[in-house]
């Protein structure tokens, strides 16, 4: 990873209709909110089980949320290879 401000985790819940879900932070095990807008515009739709790299910011409500999300390993691709 290299950048100490970036974290890793897995997408543990995703609501595609609403465009949000939760990442489980690999460092502290806490759930972090993530919105589809935190992903690059050209990325595939999120899928539960995706391994992610992200930064943590604060939403308008003051809660932690994942920002600048990058998919390290897609769960869909992993299932297709299996």
C-alpha positions as CSV (number, residue, x, y, z in Angstrom):
1,X,0.0,0.0,0.0
2,X,2.7,2.5,1.0
3,X,0.4,5.4,2.0
4,X,-0.3,5.3,5.8
5,X,-3.5,7.3,5.4
6,X,-5.1,4.6,3.2
7,X,-6.8,1.6,4.6
8,X,-8.0,-1.8,3.3
9,X,-11.1,-3.7,3.9
10,X,-13.9,-5.8,2.4
11,X,-17.3,-4.7,1.1
12,X,-19.5,-6.6,3.5
13,X,-22.9,-5.1,2.5
14,X,-24.1,-3.4,-0.6
15,X,-27.5,-2.0,-1.7
16,X,-27.2,-1.5,-5.4
17,X,-30.6,0.2,-5.7
18,X,-29.6,2.9,-3.3
19,X,-25.9,3.0,-4.2
20,X,-24.4,2.5,-0.8
21,X,-23.1,-0.1,1.6
22,X,-20.5,-0.8,4.3
23,X,-16.8,-1.7,4.3
24,X,-15.3,-3.7,7.1
25,X,-12.0,-1.9,8.0
26,X,-9.2,-4.5,8.1
27,X,-7.3,-2.5,10.7
28,X,-10.0,-2.0,13.4
29,X,-12.9,-4.2,12.2
30,X,-15.3,-1.3,12.2
31,X,-18.0,-0.8,9.6
32,X,-17.4,2.2,7.4
33,X,-20.2,3.7,5.2
34,X,-19.4,3.9,1.5
35,X,-21.3,5.6,-1.3
36,X,-21.1,4.7,-5.0
37,X,-19.8,8.2,-5.7
38,X,-16.6,7.3,-3.8
39,X,-15.6,4.9,-6.6
40,X,-14.0,6.0,-9.8
41,X,-16.6,6.8,-12.5
42,X,-15.2,4.2,-14.9
43,X,-15.2,1.3,-12.3
44,X,-17.5,-1.7,-12.3
45,X,-20.5,-1.8,-9.9
46,X,-19.5,-2.7,-6.4
47,X,-20.1,-6.2,-5.2
48,X,-20.2,-7.7,-1.7
49,X,-16.8,-9.4,-1.1
50,X,-14.8,-6.8,-3.1
51,X,-11.4,-6.1,-1.5
52,X,-11.0,-2.4,-1.3
53,X,-8.4,0.3,-0.6
54,X,-9.8,3.6,0.6
55,X,-9.2,6.7,2.7
56,X,-11.5,7.7,5.5
57,X,-13.3,11.0,5.7
58,X,-16.4,12.4,7.5
59,X,-19.8,12.7,6.0
60,X,-22.1,15.7,6.5
61,X,-23.5,13.9,9.6
62,X,-20.0,13.6,11.1
63,X,-19.8,9.8,10.6
64,X,-16.8,8.0,9.1
65,X,-17.1,7.2,5.4
66,X,-14.9,5.7,2.8
67,X,-13.6,8.1,0.2
68,X,-11.4,7.7,-2.9
69,X,-12.2,4.0,-3.1
70,X,-10.1,1.6,-5.3
71,X,-10.9,-2.0,-5.9
72,X,-7.9,-4.2,-5.1
73,X,-9.7,-7.4,-6.0
74,X,-13.2,-7.8,-7.4
75,X,-15.4,-10.5,-5.9
76,X,-17.1,-11.0,-9.2
77,X,-13.8,-11.7,-11.0
78,X,-12.7,-14.0,-8.2
79,X,-16.0,-16.0,-8.5
80,X,-15.6,-16.2,-12.3
81,X,-12.0,-17.6,-12.0
82,X,-13.1,-20.2,-9.5
